[in-house]
Amino acid sequence: MKIRLSALVSACALAYPFVPAQADDAQLGHVVVTATRQPITADEALASVDVIDRDEIARAGNATLVQLLSSRPGVQVASNGGPGSSSSVYLRGANSGHTLLLIDGVRVGSATSGSPTLENLPLELIDRIEILRGPASALYGSDAIGGVIQVFTRKGREGFQPSVRAGVGTDGARTLGATLAGGVERLRYNVSAGSERSDGIDAKPKSTRGSDRDDDGFRNEYFSGSVSLGFRDADEIGLTVLHSDMRNWYDNAKVFNSYLDKRTDSLGLHMRNQITADWTSTLRFGYGADESHNYSDRNAKSTFETAQRQFTWQHDIALGVGSLLAAYEYLEQEVDSTADYDKTQRHTNSVLLGWSGQFDRHHLQVNARHDEDSQFGSKTTGALAYGYRLTPEWRARASIGTAFKAPTFNDLYFPFSGNPNLKPEEALNREAGLVWERGGTSLSATYFNNRIKNLIAWAPVNPADPMGDWAPANVAEASIQGVELAASTMLWDYRVRASIDFLDTEDEETGDELGRRARIGGSLGIERATGPWTWGMEWNAQGRRYDRIPNNAANRMGGYGLLNAYVHYALAPDWSVEVRANNLLDKDYELAQNYGTQGANAFVAVRYAMH
């Protein structure tokens, strides 16, 4: 490893006095479900979990979900151009396909590319986001090697709360959205719809090809809805739905105005029944769809569609000490494409067990899961986490867990190059952390070490003939270690939050760093609310990194720091104005080599929301 552990420890000692928490005081009271599949408060979680609530989402202006995630601890991103362009998210340095995306508990993503599509999920539909960093296959199965991002759409509450939001900004940005939400007695409902558009920026500003010399914008039309009905004391049935339809233009060597249509759909139906005072049963049906239609030529179109059908029956049982989790899951994945795959469907049957409990100063969580896949066979994963409260302010925790990712349909069955004999990618993660909390101040430090084997990479079919045919093979390994430091406090009347990440990634075969992952990054945020005004500033930075392997000067991308500011003014109880300015210093930087990013930009919106 290129970063020695002693160097990381020294960095912790230097940074810790200035950098407090895993979550601020408000976040410590958040109820989260992703860390255990059961509702707990954030300060009870033994895993590293981060929550972005509705207030923070509203302050993001016209930012995309990918841009919002990029400011969180342990998250790095790459984009092939401006907002709306194809993007990748790296949790704790793991590959982009090692992040599981859930929308209201429903698995959504591409089974062909193997990565979730995050850039077309509009923030206006989202109530909160939970980011679980670290392996979670023992809870969720395949894909969760780096972690889980769960998006919760907006829900209704008692009363009637209509809202309308309209905004304009630089680069031709404009947005319009409306929501009808409310509830009466045990009925809750929410319907949201809108559109967002931008003329964009030149995705490849350094290119000299004529067809690349244009701005590449996007448009996104979306809606979501939810309805739930409670009956008896704690029983409930509910429905959630989300649809997003985005078109993103991109640069192409052949023609002007090449574009990519991306659609995401999520449908969830659940029924929760309290069998006894200590036993709750939840039945859930989910449908997730990911579509990509690429119009790269005037006369050509390529299509990749994924449909995921899911059924879950989960039982939560309160015991004398702790609580028991038991569940059965069925997942069916089906793809459709202009490419002629050898197989287009597979299914997985899964069972999982878990227990978590607190006694005296001790906190323990144990999870195990067995997945039986129709393609590669069976896989068993597990996780063990332990926490100990040293004093009323100090908590220590440690965990170990395994995870895996099933091969994609592209890896297995793509015409003329698929390898149906591939095994799942596997990971073993170990981590330890320390948390300090007092009043409105919190501090945390976490060290993690993740070793990934059987990574799928292109290799010669015949090792003795490197000039012959190549195909995907389980030939690569990677090691990832790092330290996450975070903090939050009230300093006079200012809320201050900060984080810094040290990351060491290594391709075990070449010794190179993994592509598009910086060795150091961090963020600093300051906010103050006084009367009708709320204002704040943010600084987000990433160190230098390489676009890909090999790590040579030609593939090197420099570091950057972005300064942003925002103001929120309440004109009246139901009216407000939002102003946000990003990249105030007009920094020129890259998230992917030779692709452009936005310079200084601003956005202004007016919102009406009945309270």
Secondary structure, DSSP 8 states (H G I E B T S, - for coil): --S-HHHHHHHHHHHTTT---SS-HHHHT-EE-TTTSS-EEGGG-SSEEEEE-HHHHHTTTT--HHHHHTTSTTEEEEESSSTTS-EEEEETT--GGGEEEEETTEE-S-TTT-S---TT--GGGEEEEEEEES--HHHH-TTTTSEEEEEEE----SEE--EEEEEEESTT-EEEEEEEEEEETTEEEEEEEEEEEEEEE-S-TT---GGG-S-EEEEEEEEEEEEEEEETTTEEEEEEEEEEEEEEEE--SS-SSEEEEEEEEEEEEEEEEEEETTEEEEEEEEEEEEEEEEEEETTEEEEEEEEEEEEEEEEEEE-SSSEEEEEEEEEEEEEEESS--S--EEEEEEEEEEEEEEETTEEEEEEEEEEEETTTEEEEEEEEEEEEE-SSSEEEEEEEEEEEE---HHHHHSTTT--TT---EEEEEEEEEEEEEETTEEEEEEEEEEEEEEEEEEEESSTT-TTS-EEEEEEEEEEEEEEEEEEEEEETTEEEEEEEEEEEEEETTT----TT--SEEEEEEEEEEETTEEEEEEEEEE--EESSSS--GGGEE--EEEEEEEEEEEEETTEEEEEEEE-TT-----SSTT-----SEEEEEEEEE--
